[in-house]
Amino acid sequence: MILAIISGYNLPMNISTANAKNKLPALLRAVEEGELITITRHGKPVAQLGPPAASVRKARLGGMKDRIILYPGWDAPIDEDRFLAGDL
């Protein structure tokens, strides 16, 4: 059943919709082990089973507090002529 894992290959497994319906628990175990499974209908891919996306860490407000230093004058206007001359 899980020929790609047993054989040592890390290739996506193609399985028909009928086989997928009959062997869903085994397919889910294979996905848990890292296998990518493509479900086909009449030889054409219609769905893909794979692990869920990695969870995204929630942003914390103030997470960079005391790590970024903005010196006085960092937001002062820049004279265009001095900027183009490289006199900054």
N, CA, C and O atoms as a GROMACS GRO file, in nm:
protein
  352
    1MET      N    1   0.082  -0.119   0.000
    1MET     CA    2   0.000   0.000   0.000
    1MET      C    3   0.086   0.126   0.000
    1MET      O    4   0.074   0.210  -0.089
    2ILE      N    5   0.172   0.138   0.099
    2ILE     CA    6   0.255   0.258   0.110
    2ILE      C    7   0.391   0.225   0.048
    2ILE      O    8   0.494   0.225   0.116
    3LEU      N    9   0.387   0.198  -0.079
    3LEU     CA   10   0.503   0.150  -0.152
    3LEU      C   11   0.616   0.252  -0.156
    3LEU      O   12   0.733   0.215  -0.147
    4ALA      N   13   0.581   0.381  -0.170
    4ALA     CA   14   0.685   0.483  -0.182
    4ALA      C   15   0.769   0.490  -0.054
    4ALA      O   16   0.890   0.508  -0.062
    5ILE      N   17   0.706   0.477   0.062
    5ILE     CA   18   0.781   0.482   0.188
    5ILE      C   19   0.861   0.354   0.207
    5ILE      O   20   0.978   0.358   0.246
    6ILE      N   21   0.799   0.239   0.180
    6ILE     CA   22   0.866   0.111   0.199
    6ILE      C   23   0.987   0.099   0.108
    6ILE      O   24   1.091   0.046   0.148
    7SER      N   25   0.974   0.149  -0.014
    7SER     CA   26   1.083   0.139  -0.110
    7SER      C   27   1.194   0.238  -0.084
    7SER      O   28   1.301   0.229  -0.144
    8GLY      N   29   1.171   0.334   0.004
    8GLY     CA   30   1.273   0.432   0.035
    8GLY      C   31   1.269   0.553  -0.056
    8GLY      O   32   1.355   0.641  -0.045
    9TYR      N   33   1.173   0.559  -0.146
    9TYR     CA   34   1.161   0.674  -0.234
    9TYR      C   35   1.076   0.780  -0.166
    9TYR      O   36   0.984   0.748  -0.091
   10ASN      N   37   1.106   0.904  -0.194
   10ASN     CA   38   1.026   1.012  -0.139
   10ASN      C   39   0.950   1.079  -0.253
   10ASN      O   40   0.962   1.200  -0.274
   11LEU      N   41   0.872   1.001  -0.325
   11LEU     CA   42   0.796   1.049  -0.439
   11LEU      C   43   0.648   1.058  -0.401
   11LEU      O   44   0.602   0.982  -0.316
   12PRO      N   45   0.574   1.149  -0.463
   12PRO     CA   46   0.432   1.154  -0.433
   12PRO      C   47   0.363   1.027  -0.480
   12PRO      O   48   0.396   0.971  -0.584
   13MET      N   49   0.266   0.982  -0.401
   13MET     CA   50   0.193   0.861  -0.434
   13MET      C   51   0.065   0.900  -0.506
   13MET      O   52  -0.008   0.988  -0.460
   14ASN      N   53   0.036   0.836  -0.618
   14ASN     CA   54  -0.089   0.855  -0.690
   14ASN      C   55  -0.182   0.740  -0.655
   14ASN      O   56  -0.142   0.624  -0.660
   15ILE      N   57  -0.307   0.773  -0.620
   15ILE     CA   58  -0.403   0.670  -0.583
   15ILE      C   59  -0.540   0.710  -0.638
   15ILE      O   60  -0.574   0.828  -0.639
   16SER      N   61  -0.615   0.612  -0.682
   16SER     CA   62  -0.747   0.642  -0.740
   16SER      C   63  -0.846   0.680  -0.630
   16SER      O   64  -0.823   0.652  -0.512
   17THR      N   65  -0.954   0.744  -0.670
   17THR     CA   66  -1.055   0.786  -0.572
   17THR      C   67  -1.117   0.665  -0.502
   17THR      O   68  -1.146   0.672  -0.382
   18ALA      N   69  -1.137   0.556  -0.573
   18ALA     CA   70  -1.196   0.437  -0.512
   18ALA      C   71  -1.103   0.380  -0.406
   18ALA      O   72  -1.147   0.346  -0.296
   19ASN      N   73  -0.973   0.369  -0.437
   19ASN     CA   74  -0.878   0.319  -0.339
   19ASN      C   75  -0.864   0.415  -0.221
   19ASN      O   76  -0.850   0.372  -0.106
   20ALA      N   77  -0.867   0.544  -0.249
   20ALA     CA   78  -0.855   0.642  -0.142
   20ALA      C   79  -0.972   0.631  -0.046
   20ALA      O   80  -0.955   0.641   0.076
   21LYS      N   81  -1.092   0.609  -0.100
   21LYS     CA   82  -1.211   0.594  -0.016
   21LYS      C   83  -1.199   0.472   0.073
   21LYS      O   84  -1.237   0.476   0.190
   22ASN      N   85  -1.148   0.364   0.018
   22ASN     CA   86  -1.139   0.238   0.094
   22ASN      C   87  -1.023   0.236   0.192
   22ASN      O   88  -1.026   0.161   0.289
   23LYS      N   89  -0.920   0.318   0.168
   23LYS     CA   90  -0.799   0.310   0.250
   23LYS      C   91  -0.762   0.443   0.314
   23LYS      O   92  -0.644   0.471   0.336
   24LEU      N   93  -0.862   0.524   0.345
   24LEU     CA   94  -0.835   0.657   0.400
   24LEU      C   95  -0.752   0.654   0.529
   24LEU      O   96  -0.658   0.732   0.541
   25PRO      N   97  -0.782   0.566   0.627
   25PRO     CA   98  -0.698   0.566   0.749
   25PRO      C   99  -0.550   0.540   0.719
   25PRO      O  100  -0.462   0.602   0.780
   26ALA      N  101  -0.521   0.448   0.627
   26ALA     CA  102  -0.381   0.420   0.593
   26ALA      C  103  -0.318   0.539   0.522
   26ALA      O  104  -0.200   0.569   0.543
   27LEU      N  105  -0.396   0.606   0.438
   27LEU     CA  106  -0.343   0.724   0.369
   27LEU      C  107  -0.312   0.836   0.468
   27LEU      O  108  -0.211   0.905   0.454
   28LEU      N  109  -0.399   0.854   0.566
   28LEU     CA  110  -0.373   0.957   0.667
   28LEU      C  111  -0.248   0.926   0.748
   28LEU      O  112  -0.173   1.016   0.783
   29ARG      N  113  -0.226   0.798   0.779
   29ARG     CA  114  -0.103   0.760   0.849
   29ARG      C  115   0.019   0.792   0.764
   29ARG      O  116   0.121   0.838   0.814
   30ALA      N  117   0.009   0.766   0.634
   30ALA     CA  118   0.121   0.795   0.543
   30ALA      C  119   0.148   0.945   0.539
   30ALA      O  120   0.264   0.986   0.537
   31VAL      N  121   0.044   1.026   0.538
   31VAL     CA  122   0.061   1.172   0.538
   31VAL      C  123   0.126   1.216   0.668
   31VAL      O  124   0.213   1.303   0.668
   32GLU      N  125   0.086   1.156   0.780
   32GLU     CA  126   0.148   1.189   0.909
   32GLU      C  127   0.296   1.158   0.909
   32GLU      O  128   0.374   1.223   0.979
   33GLU      N  129   0.337   1.059   0.831
   33GLU     CA  130   0.478   1.022   0.822
   33GLU      C  131   0.552   1.105   0.718
   33GLU      O  132   0.672   1.085   0.696
   34GLY      N  133   0.482   1.200   0.655
   34GLY     CA  134   0.549   1.292   0.565
   34GLY      C  135   0.528   1.268   0.417
   34GLY      O  136   0.587   1.337   0.335
   35GLU      N  137   0.445   1.172   0.382
   35GLU     CA  138   0.424   1.141   0.241
   35GLU      C  139   0.319   1.236   0.181
   35GLU      O  140   0.225   1.277   0.248
   36LEU      N  141   0.338   1.268   0.055
   36LEU     CA  142   0.244   1.350  -0.021
   36LEU      C  143   0.166   1.257  -0.113
   36LEU      O  144   0.224   1.180  -0.188
   37ILE      N  145   0.032   1.264  -0.107
   37ILE     CA  146  -0.052   1.172  -0.181
   37ILE      C  147  -0.140   1.250  -0.277
   37ILE      O  148  -0.208   1.345  -0.238
   38THR      N  149  -0.139   1.210  -0.403
   38THR     CA  150  -0.224   1.270  -0.505
   38THR      C  151  -0.337   1.172  -0.536
   38THR      O  152  -0.312   1.057  -0.570
   39ILE      N  153  -0.461   1.219  -0.524
   39ILE     CA  154  -0.578   1.138  -0.555
   39ILE      C  155  -0.618   1.166  -0.699
   39ILE      O  156  -0.633   1.282  -0.739
   40THR      N  157  -0.637   1.060  -0.775
   40THR     CA  158  -0.667   1.075  -0.917
   40THR      C  159  -0.805   1.018  -0.950
   40THR      O  160  -0.855   0.929  -0.882
   41ARG      N  161  -0.863   1.072  -1.057
   41ARG     CA  162  -0.988   1.017  -1.113
   41ARG      C  163  -0.962   0.998  -1.262
   41ARG      O  164  -0.933   1.093  -1.334
   42HIS      N  165  -0.972   0.875  -1.306
   42HIS     CA  166  -0.944   0.840  -1.445
   42HIS      C  167  -0.804   0.885  -1.486
   42HIS      O  168  -0.782   0.929  -1.598
   43GLY      N  169  -0.708   0.872  -1.393
   43GLY     CA  170  -0.569   0.904  -1.421
   43GLY      C  171  -0.533   1.051  -1.412
   43GLY      O  172  -0.416   1.086  -1.431
   44LYS      N  173  -0.629   1.138  -1.383
   44LYS     CA  174  -0.601   1.282  -1.374
   44LYS      C  175  -0.609   1.326  -1.228
   44LYS      O  176  -0.704   1.290  -1.158
   45PRO      N  177  -0.511   1.403  -1.180
   45PRO     CA  178  -0.512   1.448  -1.040
   45PRO      C  179  -0.633   1.536  -1.010
   45PRO      O  180  -0.665   1.628  -1.086
   46VAL      N  181  -0.700   1.507  -0.898
   46VAL     CA  182  -0.815   1.588  -0.856
   46VAL      C  183  -0.798   1.646  -0.716
   46VAL      O  184  -0.863   1.744  -0.682
   47ALA      N  185  -0.710   1.586  -0.635
   47ALA     CA  186  -0.690   1.635  -0.498
   47ALA      C  187  -0.553   1.591  -0.450
   47ALA      O  188  -0.491   1.501  -0.508
   48GLN      N  189  -0.508   1.656  -0.344
   48GLN     CA  190  -0.378   1.622  -0.288
   48GLN      C  191  -0.389   1.619  -0.136
   48GLN      O  192  -0.442   1.711  -0.074
   49LEU      N  193  -0.337   1.511  -0.077
   49LEU     CA  194  -0.331   1.500   0.068
   49LEU      C  195  -0.189   1.528   0.112
   49LEU      O  196  -0.093   1.472   0.058
   50GLY      N  197  -0.176   1.615   0.209
   50GLY     CA  198  -0.044   1.648   0.261
   50GLY      C  199  -0.058   1.704   0.401
   50GLY      O  200  -0.170   1.726   0.448
   51PRO      N  201   0.053   1.727   0.467
   51PRO     CA  202   0.047   1.781   0.603
   51PRO      C  203  -0.009   1.923   0.601
   51PRO      O  204   0.002   1.993   0.500
   52PRO      N  205  -0.069   1.965   0.710
   52PRO     CA  206  -0.122   2.102   0.716
   52PRO      C  207  -0.008   2.203   0.713
   52PRO      O  208   0.107   2.171   0.742
   53ALA      N  209  -0.042   2.325   0.678
   53ALA     CA  210   0.058   2.432   0.676
   53ALA      C  211   0.112   2.453   0.818
   53ALA      O  212   0.041   2.434   0.917
   54ALA      N  213   0.237   2.494   0.825
   54ALA     CA  214   0.298   2.521   0.955
   54ALA      C  215   0.220   2.632   1.025
   54ALA      O  216   0.176   2.728   0.962
   55SER      N  217   0.205   2.617   1.154
   55SER     CA  218   0.130   2.719   1.228
   55SER      C  219   0.209   2.850   1.228
   55SER      O  220   0.331   2.852   1.239
   56VAL      N  221   0.136   2.957   1.217
   56VAL     CA  222   0.196   3.089   1.213
   56VAL      C  223   0.196   3.147   1.354
   56VAL      O  224   0.094   3.150   1.422
   57ARG      N  225   0.312   3.191   1.395
   57ARG     CA  226   0.323   3.249   1.529
   57ARG      C  227   0.251   3.383   1.534
   57ARG      O  228   0.266   3.464   1.443
   58LYS      N  229   0.174   3.405   1.636
   58LYS     CA  230   0.098   3.528   1.651
   58LYS      C  231   0.193   3.642   1.689
   58LYS      O  232   0.281   3.626   1.773
   59ALA      N  233   0.173   3.756   1.624
   59ALA     CA  234   0.258   3.872   1.650
   59ALA      C  235   0.227   3.930   1.788
   59ALA      O  236   0.111   3.939   1.828
   60ARG      N  237   0.332   3.969   1.859
   60ARG     CA  238   0.313   4.034   1.989
   60ARG      C  239   0.343   4.181   1.974
   60ARG      O  240   0.445   4.220   1.917
   61LEU      N  241   0.254   4.264   2.025
   61LEU     CA  242   0.280   4.407   2.025
   61LEU      C  243   0.393   4.436   2.122
   61LEU      O  244   0.394   4.386   2.234
   62GLY      N  245   0.486   4.518   2.080
   62GLY     CA  246   0.599   4.552   2.166
   62GLY      C  247   0.709   4.448   2.166
   62GLY      O  248   0.798   4.453   2.251
   63GLY      N  249   0.706   4.355   2.074
   63GLY     CA  250   0.806   4.248   2.070
   63GLY      C  251   0.946   4.298   2.039
   63GLY      O  252   1.044   4.233   2.077
   64MET      N  253   0.959   4.412   1.972
   64MET     CA  254   1.090   4.467   1.938
   64MET      C  255   1.128   4.584   2.028
   64MET      O  256   1.226   4.654   2.001
   65LYS      N  257   1.052   4.606   2.133
   65LYS     CA  258   1.080   4.717   2.224
   65LYS      C  259   1.221   4.701   2.281
   65LYS      O  260   1.262   4.591   2.320
   66ASP      N  261   1.294   4.810   2.285
   66ASP     CA  262   1.433   4.816   2.335
   66ASP      C  263   1.533   4.742   2.245
   66ASP      O  264   1.648   4.724   2.284
   67ARG      N  265   1.493   4.700   2.127
   67ARG     CA  266   1.586   4.638   2.034
   67ARG      C  267   1.618   4.729   1.916
   67ARG      O  268   1.720   4.711   1.850
   68ILE      N  269   1.533   4.825   1.889
   68ILE     CA  270   1.554   4.918   1.778
   68ILE      C  271   1.582   5.056   1.836
   68ILE      O  272   1.505   5.106   1.918
   69ILE      N  273   1.692   5.115   1.794
   69ILE     CA  274   1.729   5.248   1.843
   69ILE      C  275   1.717   5.347   1.728
   69ILE      O  276   1.779   5.329   1.623
   70LEU      N  277   1.637   5.450   1.748
   70LEU     CA  278   1.622   5.557   1.649
   70LEU      C  279   1.691   5.681   1.704
   70LEU      O  280   1.648   5.737   1.805
   71TYR      N  281   1.797   5.722   1.639
   71TYR     CA  282   1.875   5.836   1.685
   71TYR      C  283   1.804   5.966   1.650
   71TYR      O  284   1.728   5.972   1.554
   72PRO      N  285   1.829   6.071   1.728
   72PRO     CA  286   1.766   6.200   1.699
   72PRO      C  287   1.799   6.245   1.557
   72PRO      O  288   1.913   6.236   1.512
   73GLY      N  289   1.698   6.294   1.489
   73GLY     CA  290   1.715   6.343   1.354
   73GLY      C  291   1.703   6.238   1.246
   73GLY      O  292   1.725   6.268   1.128
   74TRP      N  293   1.669   6.115   1.281
   74TRP     CA  294   1.660   6.009   1.181
   74TRP      C  295   1.551   6.038   1.077
   74TRP      O  296   1.557   5.991   0.964
   75ASP      N  297   1.452   6.117   1.118
   75ASP     CA  298   1.343   6.146   1.026
   75ASP      C  299   1.347   6.288   0.972
   75ASP      O  300   1.248   6.338   0.918
   76ALA      N  301   1.463   6.355   0.986
   76ALA     CA  302   1.477   6.492   0.936
   76ALA      C  303   1.473   6.491   0.783
   76ALA      O  304   1.520   6.396   0.721
   77PRO      N  305   1.417   6.596   0.723
   77PRO     CA  306   1.413   6.602   0.577
   77PRO      C  307   1.554   6.603   0.518
   77PRO      O  308   1.648   6.656   0.577
   78ILE      N  309   1.567   6.542   0.400
   78ILE     CA  310   1.696   6.533   0.333
   78ILE      C  311   1.696   6.630   0.214
   78ILE      O  312   1.603   6.632   0.134
   79ASP      N  313   1.803   6.710   0.206
   79ASP     CA  314   1.818   6.800   0.092
   79ASP      C  315   1.853   6.715  -0.030
   79ASP      O  316   1.948   6.638  -0.027
   80GLU      N  317   1.775   6.730  -0.136
   80GLU     CA  318   1.792   6.645  -0.254
   80GLU      C  319   1.930   6.661  -0.318
   80GLU      O  320   1.989   6.563  -0.363
   81ASP      N  321   1.980   6.785  -0.323
   81ASP     CA  322   2.111   6.806  -0.385
   81ASP      C  323   2.222   6.738  -0.305
   81ASP      O  324   2.311   6.678  -0.363
   82ARG      N  325   2.217   6.747  -0.171
   82ARG     CA  326   2.317   6.681  -0.087
   82ARG      C  327   2.306   6.529  -0.100
   82ARG      O  328   2.407   6.458  -0.102
   83PHE      N  329   2.183   6.480  -0.110
   83PHE     CA  330   2.163   6.336  -0.124
   83PHE      C  331   2.225   6.285  -0.254
   83PHE      O  332   2.298   6.186  -0.255
   84LEU      N  333   2.195   6.354  -0.364
   84LEU     CA  334   2.248   6.310  -0.494
   84LEU      C  335   2.399   6.326  -0.503
   84LEU      O  336   2.464   6.254  -0.578
   85ALA      N  337   2.456   6.421  -0.428
   85ALA     CA  338   2.601   6.440  -0.428
   85ALA      C  339   2.670   6.340  -0.337
   85ALA      O  340   2.792   6.324  -0.344
   86GLY      N  341   2.594   6.271  -0.249
   86GLY     CA  342   2.652   6.174  -0.157
   86GLY      C  343   2.711   6.236  -0.033
   86GLY      O  344   2.795   6.174   0.032
   87ASP      N  345   2.670   6.359   0.002
   87ASP     CA  346   2.722   6.428   0.120
   87ASP      C  347   2.633   6.405   0.242
   87ASP      O  348   2.588   6.502   0.303
   88LEU      N  349   2.606   6.285   0.277
   88LEU     CA  350   2.520   6.262   0.394
   88LEU      C  351   2.596   6.214   0.511
   88LEU      O  352   2.538   6.190   0.616
   0.00000   0.00000   0.00000
